[in-house]
Amino acid sequence: MAALVLRSVFWFMNVHRPQDAQILERAQQKMADVNSVLEESVNNVRIVKAFSMEDFESKKFFRTTWDYFRSLVRMRRIRHLSSPINDMLATFAGIVILYIAGTKIIEGTGKLDVGDS
């Protein structure tokens, strides 16, 4: 029983790690997009001014910045939510293990091996 609870807890914790990595990678890609738009606008400032495209470039920059902001908010939300869930599951696993060990000691069997559940 205790081994099953521990496996379930660790499985849940490991399921979220790849998701966190994907979200972090998306946020980094969005930041690269922001840098790319900014660099493109600055390097081509003469062309932008010649065709009076300042407003277009400004909107494009704010759009990519907004996408980056949304990805950062999503990443923070998932990270701040997964930490308390993982802590709660680890505490629950400890309670179950203590309950099983305590009942065996109270029943008088008292001897626990590493593989007992």
The 8 nearest C-alpha neighbors of each residue, nearest first, counted from 0:
[[1, 116, 3, 2, 4, 99, 95, 96],
 [2, 0, 4, 116, 3, 96, 5, 95],
 [1, 3, 5, 0, 4, 6, 116, 114],
 [2, 4, 0, 6, 1, 5, 7, 116],
 [3, 5, 1, 7, 2, 6, 92, 8],
 [6, 4, 2, 8, 7, 3, 92, 9],
 [5, 7, 3, 9, 4, 8, 10, 2],
 [8, 6, 10, 4, 5, 9, 3, 11],
 [9, 7, 5, 11, 10, 6, 88, 4],
 [8, 10, 12, 6, 11, 7, 13, 5],
 [9, 11, 7, 13, 8, 12, 6, 14],
 [12, 10, 14, 8, 9, 13, 7, 15],
 [11, 13, 9, 10, 14, 15, 85, 8],
 [14, 12, 10, 16, 15, 11, 9, 17],
 [13, 15, 11, 12, 16, 10, 17, 18],
 [14, 16, 18, 13, 17, 12, 19, 11],
 [15, 17, 19, 18, 13, 14, 20, 12],
 [18, 16, 20, 19, 15, 21, 14, 13],
 [17, 19, 21, 15, 20, 16, 22, 14],
 [20, 18, 16, 22, 17, 21, 23, 15],
 [19, 21, 17, 23, 18, 22, 24, 16],
 [22, 20, 24, 18, 23, 19, 25, 17],
 [21, 23, 25, 19, 24, 20, 74, 26],
 [24, 22, 26, 20, 25, 21, 19, 27],
 [23, 25, 21, 27, 22, 26, 20, 28],
 [26, 24, 28, 22, 27, 23, 29, 21],
 [27, 25, 29, 23, 28, 70, 24, 71],
 [26, 28, 30, 24, 29, 25, 31, 23],
 [27, 29, 31, 25, 26, 30, 24, 32],
 [28, 30, 32, 67, 26, 31, 27, 25],
 [31, 29, 27, 33, 32, 28, 67, 26],
 [30, 32, 28, 34, 29, 33, 35, 27],
 [33, 31, 29, 35, 30, 34, 36, 28],
 [32, 34, 30, 36, 35, 31, 63, 64],
 [35, 33, 31, 37, 32, 36, 38, 30],
 [34, 36, 32, 38, 33, 37, 39, 31],
 [37, 35, 39, 33, 38, 34, 40, 32],
 [36, 38, 34, 40, 35, 39, 33, 41],
 [39, 37, 35, 41, 40, 36, 42, 34],
 [38, 40, 36, 42, 37, 41, 35, 43],
 [41, 39, 37, 43, 38, 42, 44, 36],
 [42, 40, 38, 44, 43, 39, 37, 36],
 [41, 43, 39, 40, 44, 38, 45, 37],
 [44, 42, 40, 46, 41, 45, 39, 47],
 [43, 45, 47, 41, 46, 42, 40, 48],
 [46, 44, 48, 47, 43, 49, 42, 50],
 [45, 47, 49, 43, 48, 44, 50, 52],
 [46, 48, 52, 44, 45, 50, 49, 51],
 [49, 47, 51, 45, 46, 50, 44, 52],
 [48, 50, 46, 47, 51, 45, 52, 44],
 [49, 51, 48, 52, 47, 46, 53, 45],
 [52, 50, 48, 49, 53, 47, 54, 46],
 [51, 53, 47, 55, 50, 54, 56, 48],
 [54, 52, 56, 55, 51, 57, 47, 48],
 [53, 55, 57, 52, 56, 58, 51, 59],
 [56, 54, 52, 58, 57, 53, 59, 51],
 [57, 55, 59, 53, 58, 54, 60, 52],
 [56, 58, 54, 60, 59, 55, 53, 61],
 [59, 57, 61, 55, 60, 56, 62, 54],
 [58, 60, 56, 62, 57, 61, 55, 63],
 [59, 61, 57, 63, 58, 62, 64, 56],
 [60, 62, 64, 58, 63, 59, 65, 57],
 [61, 63, 65, 59, 60, 64, 58, 66],
 [64, 62, 66, 60, 65, 61, 33, 67],
 [63, 65, 61, 67, 66, 62, 33, 60],
 [64, 66, 68, 62, 67, 63, 61, 69],
 [67, 65, 63, 69, 64, 68, 70, 62],
 [66, 68, 29, 64, 70, 65, 69, 30],
 [67, 69, 65, 71, 66, 70, 64, 72],
 [70, 68, 72, 66, 71, 67, 73, 65],
 [69, 71, 73, 67, 26, 68, 72, 74],
 [72, 70, 74, 68, 73, 69, 26, 75],
 [73, 71, 69, 75, 74, 70, 76, 68],
 [72, 74, 70, 76, 71, 75, 69, 77],
 [73, 75, 71, 77, 72, 76, 22, 70],
 [76, 74, 78, 72, 73, 77, 79, 71],
 [77, 75, 73, 79, 74, 78, 80, 72],
 [78, 76, 80, 74, 75, 79, 81, 73],
 [77, 79, 75, 81, 80, 76, 74, 82],
 [80, 78, 76, 77, 82, 81, 75, 83],
 [79, 81, 77, 78, 82, 83, 76, 84],
 [82, 80, 84, 78, 79, 83, 77, 85],
 [81, 83, 85, 84, 80, 79, 86, 78],
 [84, 82, 86, 85, 81, 87, 80, 79],
 [83, 85, 87, 81, 86, 82, 88, 80],
 [84, 86, 88, 82, 83, 87, 81, 89],
 [87, 85, 83, 89, 84, 88, 90, 82],
 [86, 88, 84, 90, 85, 89, 83, 91],
 [87, 89, 91, 85, 90, 86, 8, 92],
 [88, 90, 92, 86, 91, 87, 85, 93],
 [91, 89, 93, 87, 88, 92, 86, 94],
 [90, 92, 88, 94, 93, 89, 87, 95],
 [91, 93, 89, 95, 90, 94, 5, 4],
 [92, 94, 90, 96, 91, 95, 97, 89],
 [95, 93, 91, 97, 92, 96, 98, 90],
 [96, 94, 98, 92, 93, 97, 99, 91],
 [95, 97, 93, 99, 98, 94, 1, 100],
 [96, 98, 94, 100, 95, 99, 101, 93],
 [99, 97, 95, 101, 96, 100, 94, 102],
 [98, 100, 96, 102, 101, 97, 95, 103],
 [99, 101, 97, 103, 98, 102, 96, 104],
 [102, 100, 98, 104, 103, 99, 97, 105],
 [101, 103, 105, 99, 104, 100, 106, 98],
 [104, 102, 106, 100, 101, 105, 108, 109],
 [103, 105, 109, 101, 107, 102, 106, 108],
 [106, 104, 102, 107, 103, 101, 109, 108],
 [107, 105, 103, 104, 108, 102, 109, 101],
 [108, 106, 109, 104, 105, 103, 110, 102],
 [107, 109, 110, 103, 106, 104, 105, 111],
 [110, 108, 104, 107, 103, 111, 105, 106],
 [111, 109, 108, 112, 104, 103, 107, 100],
 [112, 110, 115, 109, 113, 100, 103, 108],
 [111, 113, 115, 114, 110, 116, 109, 100],
 [112, 114, 115, 111, 116, 2, 110, 1],
 [115, 113, 112, 116, 2, 111, 1, 0],
 [116, 114, 112, 113, 111, 1, 2, 0],
 [115, 0, 1, 2, 114, 99, 96, 3]]
